[in-house]
Structure formats: C-alpha cells, structure tokens
Amino acid sequence: MKTATWLAGLVLLNSACTTLRPTEASPEELQRLIVNESLIEPDERVRLVTADESVYEFRVTRIDFAEGVVMGKEEAVPIADIVAVETRERAVGKTIALTGGLVYGIGVLIAIAVAPAVLLGSL
C-alpha cells in the first residue's frame, strides 16, 4: 500500500511535463483567432513574438479586447503586433517516459537493496 501511494505521488508530480507548441497561421489569422477568444485563454502560459521580433513569455492574466492587448502580470502585448504564438501544452509522451524511468530506477534500487538479504537468506 505504501509503495502504491508513493508511486501515485510520483505520477502526480510528473504529470505537469509540458512543451511549447507553435500555432501555424499567418499573423493576421493569429490575431483573428486571439480576438475571437479561441487561441489564448486566461491562465494559459504563452510565448508571443511581435513584429519587431520581441519575445514575451508569460502566463496570461486576461485579454483586454477593448484595448486590444494580451496581458500578463507585468506585460501587455498589443494583439495587432503579434506575429507568432506558442502555447504550452501537456507533453504526454514526456510524462510517460519520465514516470516510467523513475519507476524503473526505483525498482532497480529496491532490487539492489533487497538482493543481499535474499542471497544471505538462501545460503
């Protein structure tokens, strides 16, 4: 029971593996998608590139459509200037690989720790 709880904790800790995924669209299309409230949502982590090649990475606090800006805690990026958008998404493959590797490594450590007792007990 203790091992199952511990392994479940490991899975939960590693479930947050993420990766940035670029949105393939023209700048005009990206801007339209942002304005239509379908590409970026509040509390989402994003990487935005503007026409002057400035790069902004932050968690979106809100999108102010009246002002035409995507806002973070300390950032405000004009939607009209955005030419590239990357959104952070869960990377299921990375999560599975990391969790599997950790479980395998722990299993090896347990086997190493138990091996002397098993061998001495069988002599």
N, C-alpha and C positions, 0 to 999 in steps of 0.2 A: 504494500500500500504506500509506504514511504517513497519507494522508487518511482511509482506511477505518478505521485504528486510532484515529485522533483522533476520528472521528465515533462509533465504538463506545464510546469513553470518555465522550463527551457523553451518549449514550443511557444508559449505566450511571449517570452522575452524576444524571441527571434521573429515573431510574426510581423514585425514592422520593417522588414527589408524593403526598400523602395528604390526606384530608379526614375530618372527624368526621361520623359517621352516627348519628343518634338511633335508638334501638330503640323502636318503637311498641308499648307494652304498659302495662298498669296497674302500679302499684308492686308489688302482690302477685305479678303474673306475672313481673316483672323479678327479684324476689327469688327466686322459684321457679327461674327459668332460671339464675341465678347459682349457687344451691345444687346444681342438677343438673349443674353443670360444663359447660354448653353455651353460655353467653353470653360469659363473660370467661375468658381464659386467661392464665397467667403470661407475662410479657414483652410483653404487649399494652399499648398506650397507650390510656387511657380518660379520660373526663370523667364524673364521678359527681356527681349532685345529691342532697342529702339532704332529709329532711322539713323541716328548719329553714332550707332554701334555701341551705345552704353548698355551694360548688362545689369539687370536687377534681379536678385534672388531674395524672396521673402514669402511670408505667409500672408495671404490676402485677408484683410480685416473687413473690407467692403468694397463694392464697386459703386461709385457715385456717377450715375448716368446723367444727372443734371450738369455736373461739372465735366463729365467725360474723362474720368480718371479711375485707374485701378489703384486702390490704396492698401498699404501695409501699415505696420506700426509707425514707421518713420519715413515711409516712401509714398509718393504719389506719382504714378506714371500715366501721362496722357494716353488715352486709348488711340487717338489719331496718330501717335508716334510709334506704336508697336508694330514691328515687322516680323517678329518670331516669338513663339510661345512654346515653352516646355512645361508640362505639368508632372507632378510627382505621382507615380502610381506604384502600387504594391508589385513587387517582383516575386511572384510565386515560386519560380524556379530557384532563385537565390535563397529564399526562405527554406525551401525543402532541402536544398543542398547543405546549407549551414546547419539546420537542425539534424539532418542525417549524419553529418560529420561529427557533430557534438555527441550524439547518442552513441555512435560507433566508438569515438575516442573514450567516452566514459566506460563503455563496455570493456574495452581493452584494459583500461586502468583497473577496473574491478577484477577482471580475469588475472591480471598480474598480482593484485593484492591477495586474491584467494588461492592462487596456484601453490604457494609454499605450504599452506595448511592442508590442501588436498594431497599433495605429494607426501608430506610427512605423515599424514593420517593413513596413507595406504602402504607405508613401508613396514 
